[in-house]
Amino acid sequence: MEIVLKNNKSKFMEIFSLLELDNIRETFKRFSSIKEPLEAKIFAINETISSHQLSILKNHFDKINICSLCIYSNNRNTILSGKSLKIDSTFIKEREIKNKLLLFNSKKKDDILHEGTVRSGERISSNGNLCIIGDVNPGAIVSARKNIYVWGKLLGIAFAGKSGNKNAYISSLYLNPLQLRIADVIAIGPKDKPKNCYPEIAVIDKQTIIIKPYLIENKN
């Protein structure tokens, strides 16, 4: 089955596959920090999902503050299972399901620009670069497969290079995070507040995350 999670306020969207329920706890753990209501859509093509399986899935959805849950499937048994649990369930053809998934994937842009403060409990993830015009408060988590740019204060947790890219970096006008991570290298934020009044950048150097001034070269 394919699951789409969407948060309209922060324009957060994630699409992931859930092939079995054995690893469901680990799958949903990464969404536990999101306090805002999420919309969830389940797409099942030629797949029978029992009411017991849906009940387990629904319990995990309830833990991450789902405001609406619906199922789209071309399998009548799956639709009946959903209706037995009072889940909004719609029977549609296989081609229609694939078209809906294609539409969601097309809306999921690689690079994301977020304007405004990222508050505690919020999470924003990007498949490319992530640029935030505003502050990232303590308790907020921002992540990107490529680089992270914060045009404000970075006080929460930032994870760049999710795909394993050790050349990724994290930059901010005020860099005082709880935790930084680039690829598989993790660093805890400094206890003292930054004394500098210029942008800084965090990069990997010899398997260690270091912070240095973010200088823009003048090539003219």
C-alpha positions as CSV (number, residue, x, y, z in Angstrom):
1,M,0.0,0.0,0.0
2,E,1.0,3.6,-0.6
3,I,0.4,6.2,2.1
4,V,0.3,10.0,1.6
5,L,0.7,12.3,4.7
6,K,0.0,15.9,4.2
7,N,0.1,19.0,6.4
8,N,-1.4,22.0,4.6
9,K,-0.1,24.6,7.0
10,S,3.6,23.8,6.5
11,K,3.1,22.4,3.0
12,F,4.7,19.2,4.3
13,M,4.0,16.1,2.3
14,E,5.4,12.6,2.5
15,I,4.6,9.6,0.3
16,F,5.9,6.2,1.5
17,S,5.2,2.5,0.9
18,L,4.2,0.2,3.7
19,L,4.8,-3.4,2.5
20,E,4.2,-5.1,5.8
21,L,3.0,-4.2,9.3
22,D,6.1,-5.7,11.1
23,N,8.0,-2.4,10.9
24,I,5.1,-0.1,11.3
25,R,6.3,1.3,14.7
26,E,9.6,2.4,13.2
27,T,7.9,3.8,10.2
28,F,5.6,6.1,12.2
29,K,8.2,7.0,14.9
30,R,9.6,9.7,12.6
31,F,6.2,11.5,12.5
32,S,5.7,11.5,16.2
33,S,7.1,15.0,16.6
34,I,4.5,16.6,14.4
35,K,1.9,18.2,16.5
36,E,-0.2,19.7,13.8
37,P,-3.1,17.7,12.3
38,L,-2.2,15.6,9.3
39,E,-4.3,14.3,6.4
40,A,-3.7,10.6,5.6
41,K,-4.7,8.8,2.4
42,I,-4.2,5.0,1.8
43,F,-3.9,3.7,-1.7
44,A,-4.2,-0.1,-2.2
45,I,-4.0,-1.6,-5.7
46,N,-5.0,-5.2,-6.0
47,E,-4.4,-5.7,-2.3
48,T,-6.6,-7.2,0.3
49,I,-6.2,-5.5,3.7
50,S,-8.1,-7.0,6.6
51,S,-10.0,-5.1,9.2
52,H,-7.5,-6.3,11.8
53,Q,-4.6,-4.9,9.7
54,L,-6.4,-1.6,9.2
55,S,-7.2,-1.4,12.9
56,I,-3.5,-1.7,13.7
57,L,-2.7,0.9,11.1
58,K,-5.4,3.2,12.4
59,N,-4.1,3.0,16.0
60,H,-0.7,4.3,14.8
61,F,-2.4,7.1,12.8
62,D,-4.3,8.2,15.9
63,K,-0.9,8.6,17.7
64,I,0.3,11.1,15.2
65,N,-2.7,13.4,15.2
66,I,-4.5,12.4,12.0
67,C,-7.5,14.7,11.4
68,S,-8.8,12.8,8.3
69,L,-8.2,9.3,7.0
70,C,-9.5,7.8,3.8
71,I,-8.9,4.7,1.7
72,Y,-8.8,4.3,-2.1
73,S,-8.7,0.8,-3.5
74,N,-9.9,-1.4,-6.3
75,N,-10.3,-4.3,-3.9
76,R,-13.8,-4.7,-2.6
77,N,-12.7,-6.6,0.5
78,T,-10.3,-3.8,1.5
79,I,-13.2,-1.3,1.1
80,L,-15.5,-3.4,3.3
81,S,-12.7,-3.6,5.9
82,G,-12.4,0.1,5.9
83,K,-16.1,0.7,6.2
84,S,-16.4,-1.8,9.1
85,L,-14.0,0.5,11.0
86,K,-15.9,3.7,9.9
87,I,-13.0,4.8,7.7
88,D,-14.0,6.8,4.6
89,S,-13.4,4.2,1.9
90,T,-13.9,4.6,-1.8
91,F,-13.8,1.9,-4.5
92,I,-12.1,3.2,-7.7
93,K,-10.4,1.6,-10.7
94,E,-6.7,0.8,-10.7
95,R,-6.0,3.4,-13.4
96,E,-7.7,6.1,-11.2
97,I,-5.6,5.2,-8.2
98,K,-2.4,5.4,-10.2
99,N,-3.4,8.8,-11.6
100,K,-4.0,10.1,-8.0
101,L,-0.6,8.9,-6.9
102,L,1.0,10.4,-9.9
103,L,-0.7,13.7,-9.1
104,F,0.6,13.7,-5.5
105,N,4.1,12.8,-6.6
106,S,4.1,15.7,-9.1
107,K,3.2,18.1,-6.3
108,K,6.1,16.9,-4.2
109,K,8.8,19.2,-5.4
110,D,12.4,18.4,-4.8
111,D,13.4,21.9,-3.5
112,I,11.2,23.5,-0.8
113,L,11.0,27.2,0.2
114,H,9.3,27.7,3.5
115,E,8.4,31.2,4.6
116,G,7.7,31.7,8.3
117,T,8.8,30.3,11.7
118,V,9.1,26.5,12.1
119,R,7.7,26.0,15.6
120,S,8.3,23.3,18.2
121,G,6.8,20.0,17.1
122,E,6.8,20.9,13.4
123,R,8.8,19.0,10.9
124,I,9.7,20.0,7.3
125,S,11.4,17.6,4.9
126,S,12.7,18.1,1.4
127,N,13.8,15.8,-1.4
128,G,16.2,18.4,-2.6
129,N,17.4,21.7,-0.9
130,L,15.4,23.3,1.9
131,C,15.4,27.0,2.3
132,I,13.6,28.6,5.3
133,I,13.0,32.3,5.6
134,G,12.4,32.5,9.3
135,D,13.5,30.9,12.5
136,V,13.7,27.2,13.4
137,N,12.6,27.0,17.0
138,P,13.8,24.4,19.6
139,G,11.8,21.2,19.2
140,A,11.4,21.7,15.4
141,I,13.1,19.3,12.9
142,V,14.1,20.3,9.4
143,S,15.7,17.8,7.0
144,A,16.8,17.7,3.3
145,R,18.5,15.3,0.9
146,K,20.7,18.1,-0.1
147,N,21.5,21.4,1.7
148,I,19.6,23.5,4.3
149,Y,19.6,27.3,4.3
150,V,18.0,29.1,7.2
151,W,17.5,32.8,6.7
152,G,17.0,33.3,10.5
153,K,17.9,31.5,13.7
154,L,18.5,27.8,13.6
155,L,17.7,26.6,17.2
156,G,16.2,23.2,16.5
157,I,17.4,20.0,14.8
158,A,18.7,20.1,11.2
159,F,19.6,17.0,9.1
160,A,21.2,17.6,5.6
161,G,22.4,15.0,3.2
162,K,19.8,12.5,4.0
163,S,20.7,10.5,1.0
164,G,24.3,10.0,2.4
165,N,25.8,13.1,0.6
166,K,28.7,14.2,2.8
167,N,29.2,17.3,0.7
168,A,25.9,18.7,1.9
169,Y,25.9,21.6,4.3
170,I,23.8,23.6,6.7
171,S,23.9,27.4,6.8
172,S,22.2,30.0,9.0
173,L,22.3,33.6,9.9
174,Y,22.4,32.5,13.6
175,L,23.6,28.9,14.1
176,N,22.8,27.6,17.6
177,P,21.1,24.2,17.0
178,L,20.2,21.5,19.4
179,Q,21.7,19.0,17.0
180,L,23.2,18.9,13.5
181,R,23.5,15.9,11.2
182,I,25.1,15.7,7.8
183,A,24.8,12.3,6.2
184,D,25.8,9.9,9.0
185,V,27.8,12.4,11.0
186,I,26.1,13.9,14.1
187,A,27.1,16.9,16.3
188,I,25.4,18.3,19.4
189,G,24.9,22.1,19.3
190,P,27.2,24.3,21.4
191,K,26.2,25.3,25.0
192,D,27.2,28.9,24.5
193,K,25.3,31.3,22.2
194,P,27.1,32.4,19.1
195,K,29.1,35.7,19.6
196,N,29.4,36.3,15.8
197,C,27.1,38.5,13.8
198,Y,27.7,36.9,10.4
199,P,26.2,33.8,8.7
200,E,27.8,30.5,9.5
201,I,28.0,27.2,7.7
202,A,28.3,23.6,9.0
203,V,30.2,21.1,6.9
204,I,31.9,17.8,7.3
205,D,35.7,17.9,7.6
206,K,37.6,14.7,8.4
207,Q,34.4,12.9,9.6
208,T,33.6,15.7,12.0
209,I,31.1,18.5,11.6
210,I,32.7,21.9,11.9
211,I,31.2,25.4,11.8
212,K,32.9,28.3,10.0
213,P,31.9,31.7,8.6
214,Y,29.7,31.5,5.5
215,L,31.6,33.7,3.1
216,I,30.3,34.4,-0.4
217,E,33.1,34.7,-2.9
218,N,33.2,37.6,-5.3
219,K,34.2,36.2,-8.7
220,N,34.1,39.6,-10.5
